[in-house]
Amino acid sequence: MNSFYQGAQFLTAATRFDQAPEDHGREVVFAGRSNAGKSSAINAICHQRALARTSKTPGRTQQLIFFRLDDERRLVDLPGYGYARVSESIKLEWQTHMAEFLERRQALAGLVIVMDIRHPLTDYDRQMLAWGRRAGLPVLLLLTKADKLKRGAVLAAQLGVARETAAADGPVEVLTFSAMERTGVEAVQAVLDRWLGVAGLSDGAANPDPVANEGE
């Protein structure tokens, strides 16, 4: 485990792009459907129980949430998309903000798209991937809730997603994850280490193995 991420703290919440913290340093943004386990994944990666708040009402949060790692590094939690019981106009507004944020934010070093391994690559996920590619960001497709499937099904889903996105412009990695079983945490931290440039600042995480990981 990498203790660097354990120090993550809530920094601020923004409802508009212009309310975001000063655009400097490096940030990694997390995006995904509201029921994909995004908050649970962030909490597991940071070894905390309630850093990113989970809700019984998916899609309720309509803000960009910033978590401070140190003075130059942050994690960003985008509003959940696709599942929220809100009007189409609000969904479109969220999507506009997300696209604007990805394309204009200079500090962004990578994009994590969180997907339920049982229902990967929805239209919303593909749209987010397209925005990430257009912004020139390296992308990690994080398949959560892998503990719900047997190992063979986990590997099959991971390979299927990897094949389908292999032609994507720019680097795209695929990892499996379980917040419940804490599997895949070190692999994700290793990706974040590269993107955020934290080598030498932490204990050092294991290199990711994009085929052998299991989890939620």
N, C-alpha and C positions, 0 to 999 in steps of 0.2 A: 504494500500500500504506500501511497505517496502522501506524506504529511503536509505538503505545501497547500493542497486544496482544502485541508481541514480548517485552515484559517480564513476561509471565505466568509464575508459578512455582507449583509444587505447594505447597499449604497444608496440607491434612490429608485423611484418609479417615475416613468414619463408616459404621458398620454399622447404626446406629439414628438416628432423628430427633434424639434428645436428645444425641447425640455431635457434632452439627453445630456449626460456629463460632457465635459470638454473632450473634443475628438482628438485624443493623443494616446500613445501607448499601444497596447494590443488587446483585442477582445475576441472571444469566441461566442457565437450566438447559437442558442438552442431553439429549435422550432419543431412543431409537430401537432398532430390532431389532439384535441383536448382530452381524449380518452386513451392516449398512447403511452402514458406513464412518464411524461417528460419531467414533471416535478419530482417524482420518486427517483428518476435517474440522476437528476442534479443533486439531490440529497445524498444518494449513495456514493456518487463520485466525490463529494465533499465530506463524506463521513459524518454527516449531520442528519438529524431527524426532521427538522422543520425549517431548514434554510429557505427552500422553495415551498410555498404553501400549496397543499393539495386541496381540492374542493369537491364536494359531493354534487356540485352543479357545474359540469364541464363547460368551459368557455366563459365563465363569469368574469375572469380577469381580462381587462381590455387595456393593459398597460405593458410597456417595456420595463422589465425589472432588471436592474443592474446589481451584480454582486462583486464586491471588491476582493481581489486576491492580494494585491499589493499596490503601490502607488502607480504602477505602469500596466497592470494586468487586471482584466475583468471578465466575468461571464455575464451573458445577457440572455434572459428568458423572454422570448417573444410570446404574445398572446396565442392561446390555442386556437386552432382553426378547424372548420369543417363540421364539428359535432355540436357546436353551441346552439342552444335554442334561442336564437336572436333573429332579427329581421335580416333579409338579404342586403338591405342598404348598409347595416352595421357591418356585416361580413365583408362587403366590398370596401368599406372604409378601412377595416383592419388590414385587408390585403394591400390596399394602396400604401398604408403606412409601412407595412413589412417590406414591400418592394422598394420603397423610397429609402428605408433604412439600410437595406443590403447594398443598394447601388451608390449611396452617397457617403456612408460612414467609412472614413479613411482608416480608422483603427482596427477594423475587422480583419482577423487573421484566419478565420475558418468558420464553417457552418456545420452544425450537427443537426441532422433531420431525424427526429425520433419517430419510430413507427412500430406499431404492434406487429410482432413477427407473424401473427396469424392473419393479418390483413395489411400487407405491405404495399407500397407504391399506389396509393389511391390517387385520384386526380389532383387532390390538394398537395400531396407529397411531390408529385411530378412537377406541379407548378412551382413549388418551393425550390426544387432541384434546378429548374430552369432559371429562376431568379438568381440562385447561387452561382450558376455557371456564367450567367450574363454579367454578374459582378466580379467574375474572375476569382472566386473563392474556392479553396480546397474544401471538399465536402466529405463528411462522415455520415453514412446511413447507419443508424443505431437501431437494431431490431430488438425491442424490449419484450418482456414477458415470455422469454424463451423457456422458463421453467414450466410453462403450460403445455409444452410439447415434449415428445421423446427425442433423444439425441439425434436419431436418424432424420426426423422431420426438421429439427433445428438446422442441421447441416444442409439439407435439401433446400430449405427456404433461403438460407444465406447464399448458397451457390446460385440459386435462381435469381435473386436480386442482383448479385454481382454480375451475372451474365447479362441481364437486361440493361444494366447501367454501364457496361464496359465501354460502350461507344461514346459515353458522355465527354464533352469537352472539359478538359481539366481533370485533376486527380479526384477520384471518388473511391473511398474505402467503405467496406461493409463489415460490421462487427455485430455479434450477438451479446445480449446483456440480460441480467436479472437483478433488479433492485432487491427482490425478496431474498435471493440466495447469495447476493453480493458477488456474482460471477461476471466477468468482463470488465470490472472496475479498473484494474490495473492496465488493461489494454487501452481503454478509453483515455486514462490519464497519460499514457505514453503518447497518444496522438495529440492531446492538449499540450503536453510538454514541448513537442516540436513546434506547434503553431504559436504558442505563447513565448517560446524561447526561455524556458525555465531551467535549462541544463545548468547544473552547478548550484541552483538555488534550493534544491530539495533533496530528498533521499534517493530519488531516481526510481522511475517506474519501469516495469518489465516491458520488453518490446511486444507490440501487439501481434497476435497470431490470428489473422482474420478468418481462419477455417476452424480452429480447434476450440474456440470459446463457446461456452454455454451460458444460459441464464434467462431472467425475466424480460 
